[in-house]
Amino acid sequence: MEVSALIKRVARGKHGSEHLNQDEAKFVFSELLNPQADELQVGAFLIAQRMKGETSAELAGFVQATREHISHFNQTIAPQGAVDLPCYAGKRRAAHAYLIAALEARDKGIPIFVHGVSNIAGRVTAWQVLQTAGIKSATALFEAKNIMDGEGMVYMDLNDVCPDLSRIYHLRDRLGVRSFANTVARLINPMQCDKQLNGFFHTPYAEYMAQANVLLGQKESLIFMGAEGDPELYADRQKVVNRQVGELVEQVKFEDCGCETYPKQGVEDLQQIYDDFQRMLNGDRTEREQATIERVNSSFNGEGL
């Protein structure tokens, strides 16, 4: 296989482009993840895939390639029953109720591995609020495992999990559009947690991501349209929830809690996100926030997973 030949197949345009199989996707992305890769080929492939759209098999191949670029992957594994929580969107309309649920799940003995990016312009990230709650970060998987064993919850930045994927992930500003690297980051499950809670923003990814997890041998996952793209279930108008257990994928329905709807506009001052997170952490919650926390908690506790 040659990278240029595979790029040619996916870049033939609306009616001529072809999907790659899982092995081809793994090969080409592994080559492009190398720091010495041709930047022109990297950009061409990312844009071609953006125009064509990824399949589940391609996503699975991309994830497999990425895992080969993660230091000590498959050597450092999360404790039994751990939940993988990928946080790559950030919040600008409401505080991170799902992280309150994660902290409560941690307190009940459920290990939580959080990964994401530490800064997103115009948004408050998971790490920015988690550190205010005393959560520690790790720069290597073995360090993350030690923190999880001792404290139950840890955060790792994508740049520490996989610098090669992080480099491609952060090409967004240069390319002008988001690439599939964002979806791959959500699926890599670096510590191979038994369970995964994964939010997305665009509806078609429910099926793509669930089927990719089937191909990757993920034990269990809940994949859903998350609040602002983060892994937070809505208390109202929850759309598109796929539950994956082994090779089985089924849709899950959540009833509207009947409370106020999720905010449609961003806050005027992002400090409000921090303040509201602390308020929730101290037990002062609105009806919608409490309903959201309970809904996410049910997933951590195995009722939704």
Rosetta silent file (secondary structure, phi, psi, omega in degrees, C-alpha in Angstrom):
SEQUENCE: MEVSALIKRVARGKHGSEHLNQDEAKFVFSELLNPQADELQVGAFLIAQRMKGETSAELAGFVQATREHISHFNQTIAPQGAVDLPCYAGKRRAAHAYLIAALEARDKGIPIFVHGVSNIAGRVTAWQVLQTAGIKSATALFEAKNIMDGEGMVYMDLNDVCPDLSRIYHLRDRLGVRSFANTVARLINPMQCDKQLNGFFHTPYAEYMAQANVLLGQKESLIFMGAEGDPELYADRQKVVNRQVGELVEQVKFEDCGCETYPKQGVEDLQQIYDDFQRMLNGDRTEREQATIERVNSSFNGEGL
SCORE:     score description
SCORE:     0.000 S_00000001
   1 L     0.000  143.175  175.796    0.000    0.000    0.000 S_00000001
   2 L  -122.840  140.070 -177.951    1.097    3.554   -0.737 S_00000001
   3 H   -58.401  -45.857 -176.558   -0.228    6.637    1.014 S_00000001
   4 H   -61.594  -37.224  179.900   -0.661    8.612   -2.221 S_00000001
   5 H   -67.622  -37.417  179.296   -2.730    5.824   -3.792 S_00000001
   6 H   -72.788  -37.405  174.715   -5.049    5.676   -0.792 S_00000001
   7 H   -60.884  -41.942 -179.404   -5.430    9.463   -0.728 S_00000001
   8 H   -58.555  -39.082 -177.880   -6.337    9.327   -4.409 S_00000001
   9 H   -67.277  -36.824 -177.968   -9.162    6.886   -3.710 S_00000001
  10 H   -88.116   -9.145 -173.749  -10.814    9.034   -1.046 S_00000001
  11 L  -109.840   21.567 -176.741  -10.224   12.335   -2.885 S_00000001
  12 L   -83.132    2.476  176.320  -11.948   11.617   -6.206 S_00000001
  13 L   101.544  179.939 -172.437  -14.884   13.871   -5.477 S_00000001
  14 L   -54.536  -42.036 -174.740  -18.565   13.526   -4.687 S_00000001
  15 L  -104.236   -7.929 -175.896  -19.289   10.656   -7.091 S_00000001
  16 L  -113.504  -10.984 -176.748  -15.884    9.032   -7.408 S_00000001
  17 L   -69.063  150.775 -179.739  -14.523    8.795   -3.879 S_00000001
  18 L  -124.203  147.806  173.341  -14.191    5.396   -2.237 S_00000001
  19 L   -79.966  149.272  174.795  -14.224    4.285    1.380 S_00000001
  20 L   -91.115  153.547  171.714  -11.167    2.498    2.736 S_00000001
  21 L   -81.166  175.452 -173.719  -11.378   -0.786    4.571 S_00000001
  22 H   -61.870  -41.817 -179.489  -10.224   -0.981    8.172 S_00000001
  23 H   -66.974  -39.992  178.416   -6.719   -2.199    7.369 S_00000001
  24 H   -65.079  -41.989  179.191   -6.196    0.461    4.711 S_00000001
  25 H   -63.455  -41.202  178.448   -7.410    3.173    7.074 S_00000001
  26 H   -62.176  -44.287 -178.259   -5.084    1.917    9.787 S_00000001
  27 H   -63.215  -51.902 -173.780   -2.110    1.912    7.420 S_00000001
  28 H   -65.883  -39.349 -177.938   -2.597    5.360    5.932 S_00000001
  29 H   -73.849  -32.964  175.634   -3.296    7.079    9.237 S_00000001
  30 H   -61.517  -40.162  177.858   -0.379    5.368   10.955 S_00000001
  31 H   -65.864  -41.611 -176.232    1.880    6.736    8.225 S_00000001
  32 H   -75.888  -20.041  176.755    0.399   10.228    8.502 S_00000001
  33 H   -72.918  -20.572  179.431    0.719   10.242   12.295 S_00000001
  34 L   -62.743  133.894 -179.948    4.495   10.079   11.980 S_00000001
  35 L   -57.266  -24.881 -179.436    6.057   13.487   12.703 S_00000001
  36 L   -86.814    1.721 -177.606    8.081   13.118    9.474 S_00000001
  37 L   -61.613  150.793  178.084    4.936   12.658    7.355 S_00000001
  38 L   -65.272  117.917 -177.809    4.448   14.896    4.326 S_00000001
  39 H   -61.163  -32.451  178.180    2.333   17.834    5.572 S_00000001
  40 H   -65.063  -42.501  178.048    0.719   18.166    2.150 S_00000001
  41 H   -66.201  -39.641  178.196   -0.434   14.541    2.286 S_00000001
  42 H   -59.206  -51.668 -179.159   -1.715   15.000    5.847 S_00000001
  43 H   -62.432  -42.016 -179.265   -3.797   18.028    4.871 S_00000001
  44 H   -62.304  -42.683 -178.354   -5.033   16.433    1.662 S_00000001
  45 H   -68.768  -42.197 -179.802   -6.197   13.289    3.456 S_00000001
  46 H   -62.124  -44.286 -179.355   -7.918   15.168    6.267 S_00000001
  47 H   -69.866  -39.626  179.110   -9.832   17.404    3.859 S_00000001
  48 H   -61.958  -42.140  177.726  -10.693   14.509    1.524 S_00000001
  49 H   -66.922  -36.840  178.211  -12.124   12.543    4.441 S_00000001
  50 H   -60.998  -41.622 -179.314  -14.004   15.624    5.606 S_00000001
  51 H   -72.496  -38.219 -176.962  -15.658   15.922    2.192 S_00000001
  52 H   -80.276  -40.752 -173.011  -16.352   12.187    1.837 S_00000001
  53 L    92.937  138.945 -175.649  -17.309   11.376    5.409 S_00000001
  54 L   -87.601  151.086  171.843  -15.853    8.577    7.500 S_00000001
  55 L   -99.509  169.245  177.115  -17.236    5.069    7.846 S_00000001
  56 H   -62.515  -40.268  179.822  -17.192    2.988   11.006 S_00000001
  57 H   -64.347  -40.094  178.064  -14.484    0.759    9.528 S_00000001
  58 H   -65.213  -45.042  179.168  -12.328    3.784    8.715 S_00000001
  59 H   -59.399  -42.758  179.078  -12.791    5.222   12.202 S_00000001
  60 H   -61.624  -42.083  177.934  -11.833    1.871   13.734 S_00000001
  61 H   -64.385  -40.648  178.440   -8.705    1.748   11.567 S_00000001
  62 H   -63.215  -40.796  179.493   -7.780    5.321   12.504 S_00000001
  63 H   -65.820  -43.254  178.248   -8.190    4.482   16.199 S_00000001
  64 H   -59.924  -41.468  178.076   -6.051    1.346   15.858 S_00000001
  65 H   -62.561  -44.031 -179.318   -3.328    3.397   14.171 S_00000001
  66 H   -62.214  -42.231 -178.758   -3.469    6.012   16.929 S_00000001
  67 H   -61.258  -30.713  177.266   -3.206    3.384   19.653 S_00000001
  68 H   -70.312  -16.290  179.049    0.044    2.184   18.099 S_00000001
  69 L  -100.726    6.234  177.826    1.360    5.724   18.619 S_00000001
  70 L   -95.984  121.600 -179.379    0.371    5.835   22.320 S_00000001
  71 L   -62.329  127.444  177.516    3.283    5.133   24.651 S_00000001
  72 L    67.312   18.459  173.951    2.650    2.031   26.798 S_00000001
  73 L   -62.063  140.198 -179.439   -0.790    1.396   25.312 S_00000001
  74 L    77.018   -1.139  175.852   -1.930   -2.114   26.214 S_00000001
  75 L  -107.582  -24.050  179.586    0.607   -2.200   29.034 S_00000001
  76 L  -123.297  110.518 -172.419   -1.231    0.124   31.427 S_00000001
  77 L  -120.205  142.308 -177.705   -4.918   -0.680   31.805 S_00000001
  78 L   -64.013  157.242  176.545   -7.584    0.972   33.947 S_00000001
  79 L   -60.741  158.494  179.965   -9.045   -0.786   36.992 S_00000001
  80 L   -57.812  137.727  178.328  -12.033   -3.068   36.438 S_00000001
  81 L    81.014    5.020 -178.267  -15.302   -1.216   35.895 S_00000001
  82 L   -68.874  153.713  179.115  -13.595    2.066   34.977 S_00000001
  83 E  -114.644  128.901  174.603  -15.344    4.584   32.714 S_00000001
  84 E   -86.015  126.912 -176.435  -13.603    6.405   29.861 S_00000001
  85 E  -126.919   89.775  179.727  -14.822   10.023   29.659 S_00000001
  86 E   -81.031  125.682 -174.711  -13.548   11.878   26.566 S_00000001
  87 E  -124.450   95.322 -172.854  -14.114   15.652   26.855 S_00000001
  88 L  -123.635   14.364 -177.641  -13.242   17.511   23.652 S_00000001
  89 L  -112.058  -46.559 -175.202  -15.945   20.171   23.273 S_00000001
  90 L    83.022  167.922 -176.211  -15.997   22.439   26.307 S_00000001
  91 E  -124.977  146.283  173.727  -18.913   24.517   27.554 S_00000001
  92 L  -141.699   -4.695 -179.168  -20.075   28.094   26.971 S_00000001
  93 L  -109.710  -29.291 -179.469  -23.826   27.899   27.694 S_00000001
  94 L  -157.141  158.150 -177.370  -24.023   26.027   31.004 S_00000001
  95 L   -71.074  166.658 -171.372  -21.713   24.480   33.585 S_00000001
  96 L   -81.036   78.279  179.792  -20.461   20.893   33.426 S_00000001
  97 H   -62.598  -32.898 -178.773  -23.200   18.967   35.226 S_00000001
  98 H   -65.365  -27.378  177.933  -21.827   15.692   33.860 S_00000001
  99 H   -76.728  -28.738  171.500  -18.556   16.269   35.731 S_00000001
 100 H   -63.061  -43.823  177.190  -20.499   16.660   38.981 S_00000001
 101 H   -61.986  -39.656  179.721  -22.004   13.252   38.189 S_00000001
 102 H   -64.144  -41.463  178.424  -18.527   11.894   37.450 S_00000001
 103 H   -64.711  -38.737  177.968  -17.226   13.138   40.800 S_00000001
 104 H   -67.568  -38.384  177.542  -20.186   11.533   42.570 S_00000001
 105 H   -65.228  -40.696  176.259  -19.572    8.265   40.701 S_00000001
 106 H   -57.810  -42.321 -178.926  -15.911    8.442   41.734 S_00000001
 107 H   -66.754  -21.470  178.438  -17.001    8.828   45.353 S_00000001
 108 L   -91.724    3.685  175.329  -19.077    5.649   44.986 S_00000001
 109 L    98.692   11.355  178.196  -16.019    3.695   43.855 S_00000001
 110 L   -94.863  115.311 -179.895  -16.289    3.927   40.071 S_00000001
 111 L   -67.686  137.061 -177.681  -12.872    4.771   38.540 S_00000001
 112 E  -125.224  126.565  175.086  -13.058    7.608   35.986 S_00000001
 113 E  -112.547  113.247 -178.546  -10.469    8.390   33.315 S_00000001
 114 E  -104.224  133.165  173.017  -10.982   11.832   31.758 S_00000001
 115 E  -138.794  152.739 -177.204   -9.068   12.969   28.681 S_00000001
 116 E   178.134 -154.718  175.140   -9.383   16.000   26.447 S_00000001
 117 L  -117.492  141.239 -169.887   -7.706   19.273   25.562 S_00000001
 118 L   -74.798  -27.471 -177.338   -6.916   21.772   28.284 S_00000001
 119 L  -136.341  134.256  174.262   -7.886   24.956   26.429 S_00000001
 120 E  -135.335  123.635 -176.701  -10.549   25.770   23.836 S_00000001
 121 L   -57.258  129.363  175.901  -11.045   29.378   22.748 S_00000001
 122 L    78.794    7.278 -179.052  -14.345   30.817   23.954 S_00000001
 123 E  -138.567  162.090  174.093  -15.203   27.764   26.079 S_00000001
 124 E  -105.743  124.140 -175.217  -14.463   26.311   29.486 S_00000001
 125 L   -88.047  167.752  177.569  -12.927   22.856   29.276 S_00000001
 126 H   -58.345  -45.193 -177.442  -13.332   19.852   31.543 S_00000001
 127 H   -63.675  -37.513 -177.574   -9.799   20.234   32.878 S_00000001
 128 H   -62.851  -31.061  176.823  -10.291   23.904   33.712 S_00000001
 129 H   -93.045  -32.333 -179.523  -13.120   23.073   36.122 S_00000001
 130 H   -62.681  -35.965 -179.382  -11.839   19.690   37.320 S_00000001
 131 H   -67.995  -24.545  175.810   -8.669   21.239   38.683 S_00000001
 132 H   -73.522  -16.031  178.509  -10.818   23.551   40.818 S_00000001
 133 H   -98.902    8.215  175.609  -12.289   20.370   42.355 S_00000001
 134 L    85.467   10.924  178.853   -8.841   19.018   43.236 S_00000001
 135 L   -74.888  138.648 -179.371   -8.559   16.455   40.434 S_00000001
 136 L   -92.881  153.887  175.156   -4.982   15.639   39.456 S_00000001
 137 E  -108.753  158.135  178.356   -3.584   15.372   35.948 S_00000001
 138 E  -126.850  154.569  178.506   -1.088   12.831   34.636 S_00000001
 139 L  -111.909   -0.398  178.085    1.422   13.036   31.813 S_00000001
 140 L  -148.280  153.074 -176.639    1.830    9.280   31.281 S_00000001
 141 H   -61.918  -39.644 -178.901   -0.509    6.297   31.404 S_00000001
 142 H   -65.152  -34.921  177.002    1.341    4.586   34.251 S_00000001
 143 H   -68.159  -40.242  177.847    1.067    7.789   36.299 S_00000001
 144 H   -61.240  -41.987  178.838   -2.647    7.996   35.476 S_00000001
 145 H   -61.842  -42.657  179.247   -3.114    4.409   36.651 S_00000001
 146 H   -62.729  -41.338  178.972   -1.417    5.182   39.964 S_00000001
 147 H   -67.549  -41.553  178.389   -3.639    8.226   40.525 S_00000001
 148 H   -62.109  -42.533  179.474   -6.768    6.260   39.614 S_00000001
 149 H   -61.439  -36.051 -175.953   -5.797    3.490   42.006 S_00000001
 150 H   -90.635  -35.897 -172.346   -5.319    5.993   44.816 S_00000001
 151 H  -122.079   -9.288  172.519   -7.902    8.695   44.142 S_00000001
 152 L    88.609  -14.969 -176.522  -10.367    7.165   41.690 S_00000001
 153 E  -151.719  142.052 -178.815  -10.245    9.865   39.017 S_00000001
 154 E  -151.588  156.261  176.213   -7.578   11.426   36.822 S_00000001
 155 E  -119.199  140.077  170.134   -7.245   13.729   33.804 S_00000001
 156 E  -131.068  137.277  176.101   -4.837   13.435   30.865 S_00000001
 157 E   -81.147  146.691  179.680   -4.397   15.923   28.065 S_00000001
 158 H   -55.455  -34.432 -179.171   -4.414   14.608   24.501 S_00000001
 159 H   -64.653  -25.645  176.190   -0.946   16.059   24.020 S_00000001
 160 H   -90.319  -33.588  177.971    0.307   13.713   26.741 S_00000001
 161 H   -65.126  -51.040 -177.795   -1.825   10.730   25.696 S_00000001
 162 L  -152.025   91.649 -179.212   -0.704   10.855   22.061 S_00000001
 163 H   -55.911  -33.308 -178.079    1.398   13.808   20.863 S_00000001
 164 H   -68.104  -41.642  176.193    1.138   12.609   17.251 S_00000001
 165 H   -69.361  -38.084  179.538   -2.677   12.695   17.265 S_00000001
 166 H   -59.142  -40.410  178.881   -2.629   15.980   19.159 S_00000001
 167 H   -59.619  -44.108 -179.665   -0.531   17.537   16.398 S_00000001
 168 H   -73.383  -38.994  177.705   -3.102   16.542   13.776 S_00000001
 169 H   -55.405  -42.453 -174.854   -6.048   17.431   16.036 S_00000001
 170 L   -85.502   11.177  172.407   -4.735   20.971   16.395 S_00000001
 171 L   -77.508   -3.912 -175.448   -4.440   21.515   12.630 S_00000001
 172 H   -52.773  -45.126 -177.261   -8.040   22.737   12.712 S_00000001
 173 H   -62.927  -35.927 -179.489   -7.064   26.414   12.742 S_00000001
 174 H   -76.400  -36.856 -178.470   -4.794   25.936    9.717 S_00000001
 175 H   -79.533  -28.251 -178.113   -7.282   23.776    7.790 S_00000001
 176 L    90.633   -9.981 -179.863  -10.283   25.933    8.644 S_00000001
 177 L  -141.010  157.425  175.532  -12.456   22.918    9.509 S_00000001
 178 L   -73.570  144.995  179.475  -12.569   20.169   12.115 S_00000001
 179 L  -110.788  176.593  179.174  -11.160   16.821   10.999 S_00000001
 180 L   -66.183  -11.639  177.757  -11.890   13.212   11.928 S_00000001
 181 H   -58.403  -30.444  178.595   -9.044   13.486   14.461 S_00000001
 182 H   -64.852  -43.663  178.858  -11.620   14.948   16.835 S_00000001
 183 H   -69.413  -39.333  178.482  -13.770   11.805   16.603 S_00000001
 184 H   -61.149  -42.824  179.722  -10.739    9.532   16.855 S_00000001
 185 H   -58.524  -36.271 -179.545   -9.653   11.294   20.059 S_00000001
 186 H   -71.347  -23.523 -173.845  -13.075   10.520   21.559 S_00000001
 187 H  -100.974   -9.059 -169.130  -12.787    6.833   20.664 S_00000001
 188 L   -68.485  -25.724  177.628   -9.191    5.951   21.555 S_00000001
 189 L    43.695   67.024 -170.480   -9.973    4.918   25.168 S_00000001
 190 L   -58.057  -31.342 -177.747   -6.259    5.107   26.118 S_00000001
 191 L   -98.040    7.075  179.847   -6.631    3.128   29.364 S_00000001
 192 L    52.339   48.870  177.127   -8.977    0.535   27.803 S_00000001
 193 L   -62.631  147.335  179.725  -11.720    1.237   30.321 S_00000001
 194 L   -61.380  -34.204 -175.207  -14.536   -1.309   30.392 S_00000001
 195 E  -125.383  155.590 -179.828  -17.109    1.421   29.782 S_00000001
 196 E  -140.795  134.055  175.636  -17.219    4.623   27.769 S_00000001
 197 E  -113.423  112.262 -167.881  -19.534    7.637   27.950 S_00000001
 198 E  -131.682  117.609  177.394  -19.187    9.510   24.667 S_00000001
 199 E   -96.346  154.520  175.701  -20.974   12.629   23.456 S_00000001
 200 E  -141.021  173.525 -178.062  -21.077   13.969   19.908 S_00000001
 201 L  -110.864  -34.944 -175.982  -22.630   16.962   18.159 S_00000001
 202 L  -103.338  128.167 -171.187  -23.716   15.703   14.720 S_00000001
 203 L   -49.691  -45.716 -175.847  -26.436   13.019   14.573 S_00000001
 204 L   -58.281  -22.587 -176.640  -24.878   10.556   12.044 S_00000001
 205 H   -70.133  -14.630  176.683  -21.956    9.928   14.385 S_00000001
 206 H   -56.937  -49.020 -178.154  -24.195    7.950   16.743 S_00000001
 207 H   -75.688  -43.453 -178.734  -24.125    4.973   14.401 S_00000001
 208 H   -57.986  -47.476 -175.124  -20.585    5.484   13.088 S_00000001
 209 H   -71.714  -38.688  179.147  -19.058    5.654   16.558 S_00000001
 210 H   -64.182  -45.036 -179.529  -21.107    2.800   18.018 S_00000001
 211 H   -69.828  -32.437  174.783  -20.218    0.468   15.151 S_00000001
 212 H   -62.755  -40.583  177.919  -16.570    1.537   15.341 S_00000001
 213 H   -64.339  -33.859  174.753  -16.598    0.498   19.006 S_00000001
 214 H   -61.304  -48.246 -179.229  -17.995   -2.872   17.972 S_00000001
 215 H   -64.335  -29.368 -178.224  -15.103   -3.328   15.550 S_00000001
 216 H   -85.533   -6.290  178.976  -12.633   -2.217   18.222 S_00000001
 217 L    78.154   21.953  177.149  -13.933   -4.748   20.743 S_00000001
 218 L   -62.659  135.395 -178.060  -15.134   -2.137   23.250 S_00000001
 219 L   -67.746  -54.230 -178.557  -17.053   -3.877   26.061 S_00000001
 220 E  -146.893  145.387  173.545  -19.702   -1.220   26.654 S_00000001
 221 E  -155.466  151.269  171.821  -20.393    2.339   25.565 S_00000001
 222 E  -119.245  118.064 -173.924  -23.154    4.921   25.593 S_00000001
 223 E  -121.103  125.578 -168.786  -22.878    7.236   22.583 S_00000001
 224 E  -155.486  162.283  173.450  -25.246   10.174   22.336 S_00000001
 225 E   -69.794  110.073 -174.068  -25.854   13.739   21.240 S_00000001
 226 L   -95.284  157.026  178.404  -24.208   15.525   24.145 S_00000001
 227 H   -60.445  115.719 -178.514  -24.799   18.991   25.551 S_00000001
 228 H    59.754   17.690  178.479  -22.611   21.293   23.431 S_00000001
 229 H    94.043   -5.732  177.139  -20.801   18.160   22.209 S_00000001
 230 L   -87.166  165.739 -177.176  -19.538   17.071   25.632 S_00000001
 231 L   -78.491   59.502  178.823  -20.549   13.714   27.208 S_00000001
 232 L  -122.246  118.192  176.582  -23.510   15.206   29.059 S_00000001
 233 L   -69.923  141.455  175.275  -27.006   13.794   28.591 S_00000001
 234 L   -76.683  144.528  172.027  -29.765   16.369   28.314 S_00000001
 235 L   -79.986  -23.658  177.722  -32.478   16.339   30.962 S_00000001
 236 L  -120.367  157.884  172.660  -34.830   17.628   28.258 S_00000001
 237 L    39.678   41.173  178.645  -35.229   16.784   24.559 S_00000001
 238 L   -66.515  126.798 -178.672  -32.476   14.125   24.600 S_00000001
 239 L  -113.840  148.961  166.563  -31.865   12.918   21.057 S_00000001
 240 L    48.497   90.339  175.565  -30.115    9.909   19.586 S_00000001
 241 E  -123.116  120.107  176.467  -28.680    7.601   22.238 S_00000001
 242 E  -110.194  128.662  175.851  -26.974    4.376   21.168 S_00000001
 243 E  -105.457  122.834 -179.529  -26.049    1.739   23.732 S_00000001
 244 E  -114.011  124.496  175.150  -23.304   -0.639   22.613 S_00000001
 245 E  -131.172  109.265 -176.001  -22.588   -3.853   24.471 S_00000001
 246 L    60.894 -122.177 -179.718  -20.160   -6.151   22.675 S_00000001
 247 L   -93.490   -0.731 -178.756  -21.531   -6.621   19.177 S_00000001
 248 E   -93.695  131.382  173.650  -25.012   -5.375   20.075 S_00000001
 249 E  -126.515  126.021  179.467  -26.043   -1.768   19.343 S_00000001
 250 E  -138.257  153.258  177.652  -29.497   -0.550   20.342 S_00000001
 251 E   -83.898  142.200  178.921  -31.215    2.800   20.686 S_00000001
 252 L  -116.246  138.677  179.314  -32.123    4.015   24.154 S_00000001
 253 L  -107.628  133.469  173.726  -34.975    6.418   24.886 S_00000001
 254 L  -115.817  135.568  178.921  -34.898    9.004   27.676 S_00000001
 255 L   -81.441  147.810  174.919  -38.035   10.830   28.748 S_00000001
 256 L   -65.071  129.741 -177.676  -38.143   14.625   29.013 S_00000001
 257 L   -72.496  -13.065  179.831  -37.830   15.495   32.705 S_00000001
 258 L    83.311    6.400 -179.644  -40.297   18.363   32.254 S_00000001
 259 L   -92.184 -174.511  179.953  -37.885   20.949   33.638 S_00000001
 260 L   -62.300  153.155 -176.955  -36.489   24.072   31.992 S_00000001
 261 L   -79.542  161.166  177.241  -34.646   23.550   28.723 S_00000001
 262 L   -64.360  138.404 -178.237  -30.891   23.655   28.260 S_00000001
 263 L   -54.902  140.023  179.657  -29.717   27.253   27.579 S_00000001
 264 L   -96.752  -15.945 -178.743  -29.569   28.190   23.901 S_00000001
 265 L  -116.087  150.987  177.094  -27.252   31.164   24.291 S_00000001
 266 L   -72.636  156.080  177.902  -23.745   31.402   25.701 S_00000001
 267 L   -71.573  156.005 -179.469  -23.106   33.187   28.979 S_00000001
 268 L   -71.709  -33.895 -178.039  -21.847   36.763   28.806 S_00000001
 269 L  -130.844  121.662 -177.459  -18.866   36.019   31.056 S_00000001
 270 L   -61.658  -18.066  176.032  -17.228   32.570   31.125 S_00000001
 271 H   -58.587  -27.034  179.126  -16.547   33.063   34.838 S_00000001
 272 H   -61.423  -33.551  178.564  -20.218   32.204   35.268 S_00000001
 273 H   -63.305  -45.236  178.097  -19.436   28.635   34.134 S_00000001
 274 H   -63.045  -45.031 -177.770  -16.844   28.281   36.915 S_00000001
 275 H   -63.330  -41.718 -179.116  -19.173   29.844   39.495 S_00000001
 276 H   -69.058  -33.253  176.894  -22.072   27.574   38.530 S_00000001
 277 H   -64.460  -44.467  178.754  -19.837   24.501   38.680 S_00000001
 278 H   -64.573  -38.529  177.903  -18.780   25.400   42.225 S_00000001
 279 H   -60.688  -46.352  177.798  -22.403   26.055   43.168 S_00000001
 280 H   -63.784  -39.291  179.908  -23.383   22.588   41.911 S_00000001
 281 H   -61.120  -32.540  179.642  -20.364   21.066   43.639 S_00000001
 282 L   -85.580    3.516  174.987  -21.634   22.578   46.905 S_00000001
 283 L    95.103   -0.492  179.551  -25.047   20.959   46.405 S_00000001
 284 L   -94.686  105.261 -172.861  -26.986   24.012   45.186 S_00000001
 285 L  -133.374  144.943  173.567  -28.560   22.896   41.898 S_00000001
 286 L   -74.067  170.270  179.200  -31.441   23.903   39.679 S_00000001
 287 H   -60.576  -42.653  179.702  -34.093   21.349   38.756 S_00000001
 288 H   -65.904  -43.725 -179.651  -32.538   20.860   35.317 S_00000001
 289 H   -60.850  -45.314 -179.452  -29.028   20.488   36.713 S_00000001
 290 H   -64.967  -39.860  178.425  -30.125   17.909   39.278 S_00000001
 291 H   -63.956  -39.082  178.055  -32.088   15.950   36.662 S_00000001
 292 H   -64.804  -46.330 -179.849  -29.028   15.984   34.377 S_00000001
 293 H   -59.687  -43.672  179.934  -26.721   14.813   37.154 S_00000001
 294 H   -65.388  -38.003 -179.536  -29.088   11.975   38.040 S_00000001
 295 H   -67.805  -44.608  178.429  -29.395   10.941   34.390 S_00000001
 296 H   -67.373  -39.382  178.916  -25.641   10.867   33.846 S_00000001
 297 H   -60.579  -36.563  178.889  -25.141    9.146   37.195 S_00000001
 298 H   -62.696  -31.689  177.909  -27.507    6.371   36.142 S_00000001
 299 H   -72.354  -43.162  176.977  -25.174    5.738   33.200 S_00000001
 300 H   -62.305  -33.324 -177.054  -22.080    5.637   35.402 S_00000001
 301 L   -82.800   -0.173  175.505  -23.904    3.240   37.721 S_00000001
 302 L    99.775   -4.905 -179.127  -24.648    0.831   34.888 S_00000001
 303 L   -76.167  -30.333  178.728  -28.314    1.649   34.302 S_00000001
 304 L  -105.311   -6.695  179.864  -27.593    3.394   31.020 S_00000001
 305 L  -115.588    0.000    0.000  -24.476    1.440   30.185 S_00000001
